[in-house]
Amino acid sequence: MSLIEAAAAVREHAHAPYSGFKVGAALRSVEGRVHVGCNVENVAYPEGTCAEAGAIAAMIAAGDRRIGEVAVIADSPAPVPPCGGCRQKLAEFAGGEVVVTMATTEGATLSLTVAELLPGAFDAGFMVKAETAAP
């Protein structure tokens, strides 16, 4: 099963009673295992979970730590990119060269790298304090 097929299958389980906009995501870890997630809405909108975040959580729960490839699918006129928060989440677990394939349920696709989706990503390197030189 391809990643797009896995994302399409899990999309059917999305809980989207408020928007009706079901999204599925599948990622392949560098270990070669596939992890999936779907959006789960909550009546208090900010409390919902995106499909990409669900797939990342499933990957971490399974013991994998790095993303090798991603697919996201939605029923939309054009391939839908991950939201800003999910772009940052992807950048946490994937190198900039990792390909994210976005697809529609009608078969259109668009592939971009994590770096193309989130140029200038914030990473752990920014959290290291600069060492001061001894006099």
C-alpha distance (Angstrom), angle and dihedral (degrees) to the residues before:
residue distance angle dihedral
M1 . . .
S2 3.82 . .
L3 3.79 121.8 .
I4 3.80 90.5 -109.1
E5 3.81 90.0 52.8
A6 3.81 90.5 49.1
A7 3.81 90.5 49.0
A8 3.81 91.0 48.1
A9 3.81 91.5 50.4
V10 3.81 94.9 50.4
R11 3.83 90.7 43.6
E12 3.80 86.9 70.5
H13 3.82 88.5 65.5
A14 3.82 94.8 53.3
H15 3.79 116.4 128.3
A16 3.82 102.9 -137.2
P17 3.83 106.6 144.4
Y18 3.82 93.8 144.5
S19 3.80 104.0 45.0
G20 3.80 99.9 19.2
F21 3.83 85.8 -142.1
K22 3.80 106.7 131.1
V23 3.80 118.6 -167.0
G24 3.78 129.5 -174.0
A25 3.80 128.4 -166.6
A26 3.77 132.8 -172.1
L27 3.75 128.5 -177.5
R28 3.75 133.3 -173.6
S29 3.78 113.9 -142.0
V30 3.78 119.9 -139.9
E31 3.81 85.2 -105.5
G32 3.82 87.3 64.1
R33 3.81 99.1 -111.0
V34 3.81 121.7 132.2
H35 3.81 119.5 -131.6
V36 3.80 123.5 -174.2
G37 3.78 138.8 -162.0
C38 3.79 139.5 175.1
N39 3.77 133.0 -160.5
V40 3.79 116.2 -89.8
E41 3.80 113.3 -163.6
N42 3.76 126.2 -155.6
V43 3.79 125.8 -162.1
A44 3.82 85.6 -117.2
Y45 3.83 92.0 65.1
P46 3.80 99.8 -152.6
E47 3.79 89.0 57.5
G48 3.82 94.7 64.2
T49 3.79 125.4 102.7
C50 3.79 127.1 -125.0
A51 3.80 121.4 -131.5
E52 3.80 92.8 -117.4
A53 3.82 91.7 52.2
G54 3.80 89.5 50.1
A55 3.80 92.2 51.9
I56 3.81 91.2 48.4
A57 3.80 90.8 49.6
A58 3.81 90.1 50.2
M59 3.82 89.9 50.5
I60 3.80 92.8 51.2
A61 3.83 91.6 44.6
A62 3.81 88.9 53.8
G63 3.81 91.7 53.1
D64 3.80 100.1 -105.6
R65 3.81 118.9 125.9
R66 3.83 110.4 -176.4
I67 3.80 132.1 58.6
G68 3.80 119.5 -135.8
E69 3.82 100.2 177.6
V70 3.82 139.1 -2.5
A71 3.82 137.3 -155.8
V72 3.81 126.8 -171.8
I73 3.81 126.1 -175.7
A74 3.80 135.0 -172.9
D75 3.80 138.1 162.0
S76 3.79 96.7 -105.9
P77 3.81 137.9 125.0
A78 3.82 91.5 -107.2
P79 3.81 134.5 19.2
V80 3.81 108.4 -75.8
P81 3.80 118.8 -134.7
P82 3.80 121.9 -142.2
C83 3.82 114.9 -89.9
G84 3.79 118.4 -102.8
G85 3.79 94.0 -96.0
C86 3.80 92.1 51.5
R87 3.80 91.1 47.7
Q88 3.81 87.4 58.3
K89 3.82 91.0 45.7
L90 3.81 90.4 51.3
A91 3.82 90.7 48.9
E92 3.82 89.0 54.4
F93 3.82 91.7 61.5
A94 3.82 104.1 24.6
G95 3.77 135.0 59.4
G96 3.78 118.6 -118.3
E97 3.81 90.7 -104.3
V98 3.82 94.2 59.7
V99 3.80 111.7 117.5
V100 3.80 120.6 -126.3
T101 3.81 112.5 -163.4
M102 3.78 114.0 -159.5
A103 3.80 117.2 -163.2
T104 3.78 142.4 -179.6
T105 3.78 124.0 -138.0
E106 3.83 86.3 -113.6
G107 3.81 91.9 61.7
A108 3.81 105.2 -99.7
T109 3.80 113.6 138.3
L110 3.77 138.8 -172.0
S111 3.79 123.7 -173.4
L112 3.80 124.3 -159.2
T113 3.78 132.8 161.1
V114 3.78 122.8 -111.2
A115 3.83 87.8 -110.4
E116 3.80 90.9 54.3
L117 3.81 90.6 49.5
L118 3.82 93.3 47.2
P119 3.80 112.9 23.4
G120 3.78 113.7 -172.6
A121 3.80 92.3 18.8
F122 3.79 118.1 -167.5
D123 3.80 109.6 -117.0
A124 3.79 140.3 169.6
G125 3.80 91.0 -86.2
F126 3.79 89.0 75.1
M127 3.78 90.7 59.2
V128 3.81 95.5 60.2
K129 3.78 110.7 101.1
A130 3.75 115.8 -127.1
E131 3.76 111.3 -110.1
T132 3.74 114.7 -124.3
A133 3.76 118.5 -133.0
A134 3.79 116.2 -113.9
P135 3.82 113.1 -115.3
